[in-house]
Amino acid sequence: MNLVSSAVPSPGGEVRAESLAEQLAGKRSEMMISELEAVALRLFEERGFSAVTVDEIAAEAHVSARTFYRYFPSKEEVLLVRIDRRAAALRVELNQRPAREPVLHSVHLALENALAAEDTALLRRWIAVMQDTPSVLRMVLGANILKINQLMTEFFASRLGVPDDSLAPTILASAVGTVVQTAQRLWFTQGGDLTRIVSDSLEVLDSGVGLKPLGGSARIRGWDAQGRPRSPTSRRRS
């Protein structure tokens, strides 16, 4: 029996029903990806990324190498799962933010909620592998820019009413991305609560650029308190 429980867009744009069988298959895929990721990260941390083979990851996860390749083209791709997962969670959170909420505050809260749901033990292991493997660091950073920073750029652009390739959304997304990466490094080296450290770090940015009132009067030239560009007339008055 084909039980329908949700509707999803097809590649052509039309909406079709998603069957229970499709949902279950998706859940199984997610579980396998998570299991392979966890096993691989543990082996990478214990033995070093370059010393671990796909066959060893598969054997440790009690699957065949063929099964591994069904989910990952290479062992390097395992390191990108975390970015994909964070980007998906962040997209959901950003879509739920109220339209009239100050734009940087929206991103702040969306990131805070997305990070709060992450497995910090696996995140710590992932960062450790990154630090010990410069050869894959560029790939991971590039994926982070293409997926997470681009997602934030599009959100900023949408809320500010400007094109995606405008200076303001691009710079704001880059600034937020840098703050999050720096906060993660602080958490990795000093410990503490990741969500709180990221939140406090974003609070510094939020206040520093004037998109959130600081002492009731701080503003950045050319922007209002809601994070929107001021009109030329209001700029001249200020």
C-alpha positions in Angstrom: 0.0 0.0 0.0 1.3 3.4 -0.9 0.7 5.7 2.1 1.0 9.4 1.3 2.1 11.7 4.1 3.7 14.7 2.4 4.2 16.6 -0.8 7.5 17.5 -2.4 8.5 19.4 -5.6 9.7 17.3 -8.5 12.7 18.3 -10.7 10.2 19.9 -13.1 8.8 22.1 -10.4 5.4 20.4 -10.0 4.4 19.1 -6.6 4.0 15.3 -6.1 3.2 13.2 -3.1 6.0 11.5 -1.3 5.2 7.9 -0.3 5.9 6.3 3.0 8.4 4.0 1.2 10.3 7.0 -0.1 10.4 8.5 3.3 11.7 5.3 4.9 14.3 4.9 2.2 15.4 8.5 2.9 15.7 7.8 6.6 17.7 4.6 6.0 20.1 6.7 3.8 20.4 9.4 6.5 21.2 6.7 9.1 23.8 5.0 6.9 25.5 8.4 6.0 25.6 9.3 9.7 27.0 5.9 10.7 29.7 6.0 8.0 30.6 9.6 9.0 30.9 8.7 12.7 33.1 5.7 11.9 35.3 7.6 9.4 35.9 10.5 11.7 36.9 8.2 14.6 39.4 6.4 12.3 40.7 9.6 10.9 41.3 11.0 14.3 42.9 7.8 15.6 45.2 7.0 12.7 45.4 10.1 10.5 43.3 10.9 7.5 45.8 9.8 4.9 46.4 6.4 6.6 42.8 5.3 6.6 41.4 3.6 3.5 37.8 3.3 2.3 38.0 -0.5 2.8 38.9 0.1 6.5 36.0 2.5 7.0 33.6 0.1 5.4 34.9 -2.9 7.4 34.6 -0.9 10.7 31.0 0.0 9.8 30.2 -3.6 8.8 29.3 -2.8 5.2 31.0 -3.4 1.9 33.2 -0.8 0.1 30.6 -0.8 -2.6 28.0 0.3 -0.1 30.4 3.1 1.1 30.7 4.3 -2.5 27.0 4.4 -2.9 26.9 7.3 -0.4 30.3 8.9 -0.9 32.4 9.2 -4.1 35.6 9.3 -1.9 36.7 9.4 1.7 37.2 13.2 1.4 33.5 13.6 0.8 32.8 12.3 4.3 34.2 15.6 5.6 31.5 17.6 3.7 28.5 15.9 5.4 28.7 18.3 8.3 28.5 21.3 6.0 25.6 19.9 4.1 23.8 19.1 7.3 24.4 22.6 8.8 23.3 24.3 5.6 20.1 22.4 5.5 19.3 23.1 9.2 20.2 26.8 8.7 17.9 27.1 5.7 15.0 25.8 7.7 15.7 28.2 10.6 16.1 31.2 8.3 12.8 30.4 6.6 11.1 30.6 9.9 12.4 34.1 10.9 9.8 36.9 10.9 10.0 39.2 8.0 10.2 42.4 10.1 12.9 41.1 12.4 16.3 42.9 12.1 18.2 41.0 9.5 21.4 40.3 11.3 19.5 39.3 14.4 17.5 36.8 12.3 20.8 35.2 11.1 22.1 35.2 14.7 19.1 33.3 16.0 18.9 30.9 13.1 22.6 30.0 13.5 22.1 29.6 17.3 19.2 27.2 16.8 21.0 25.2 14.0 24.2 24.8 16.0 22.3 23.8 19.2 21.0 20.7 17.4 24.5 19.5 16.3 26.4 16.6 17.8 29.2 18.5 19.5 31.3 15.3 20.0 31.4 14.6 16.3 32.0 18.3 15.6 35.0 18.3 17.9 36.4 15.2 16.1 35.7 16.8 12.7 37.6 20.0 13.7 40.5 17.9 15.0 40.7 16.1 11.7 40.6 19.4 9.8 43.5 20.8 11.9 45.6 17.7 11.3 44.9 17.5 7.6 45.8 20.6 5.7 45.4 18.8 2.4 41.6 18.7 2.7 41.1 22.0 4.6 40.9 24.0 1.4 38.2 21.7 0.0 36.1 22.0 3.2 36.5 25.8 3.5 35.5 26.1 -0.2 32.4 24.0 0.4 31.5 26.1 3.4 31.7 29.3 1.4 29.7 27.8 -1.5 26.9 26.4 0.7 26.6 28.2 4.0 28.0 31.6 3.1 26.0 31.6 -0.1 22.9 30.7 1.8 23.4 33.6 4.2 24.2 36.0 1.3 20.9 35.1 -0.4 19.0 35.7 2.9 20.6 39.0 3.5 20.0 40.1 -0.1 16.3 39.1 0.1 15.7 40.9 3.4 17.6 44.0 2.3 15.9 44.1 -1.1 19.1 44.0 -3.2 20.6 41.6 -5.7 22.5 38.5 -4.3 25.8 39.8 -5.8 25.6 43.2 -4.1 28.3 44.3 -1.7 26.3 44.5 1.5 24.9 40.9 1.6 28.2 39.4 0.5 30.2 41.3 3.1 27.7 40.6 5.9 27.6 36.8 5.1 31.4 36.7 5.0 31.6 38.5 8.3 29.1 36.1 10.0 30.9 33.1 8.5 34.2 34.3 9.8 32.8 34.9 13.3 31.3 31.4 13.4 34.5 29.8 12.3 36.5 31.8 14.9 34.0 31.0 17.7 34.3 27.3 16.8 38.1 27.4 17.1 37.8 29.1 20.5 35.3 26.4 21.6 37.6 23.7 20.3 40.7 25.0 22.2 39.1 26.4 25.3 36.0 24.3 25.8 32.7 25.6 27.1 29.2 25.7 25.5 29.5 26.0 21.7 26.1 27.6 21.2 26.8 30.2 23.8 30.2 31.1 22.5 28.9 31.5 18.9 25.9 33.5 20.2 28.2 35.8 22.2 30.5 36.2 19.2 27.6 37.1 16.9 26.4 39.6 19.6 29.8 41.4 19.2 29.3 41.6 15.4 25.6 42.5 15.8 26.4 45.5 18.1 29.7 46.4 16.4 28.2 47.1 12.9 25.3 49.0 14.3 22.5 46.7 13.1 21.5 46.3 16.8 21.3 49.4 19.1 24.3 49.6 21.3 23.6 52.0 24.2 20.5 53.0 22.4 22.1 55.1 19.7 24.8 53.2 17.7 24.3 53.1 14.0 26.5 52.4 11.0 26.4 55.1 8.4 24.0 54.3 5.5 22.0 51.7 7.5 19.0 51.9 9.8 18.4 49.9 13.0 16.6 47.2 11.1 19.6 46.4 9.0 18.2 48.1 5.9 19.9 50.7 3.7 18.9 54.2 4.6 17.4 56.4 1.8 19.7 59.2 0.5 17.6 61.8 2.2 17.8 60.2 5.6 21.6 59.8 5.1 22.0 63.5 4.5 20.0 64.3 7.7 22.2 61.9 9.8 
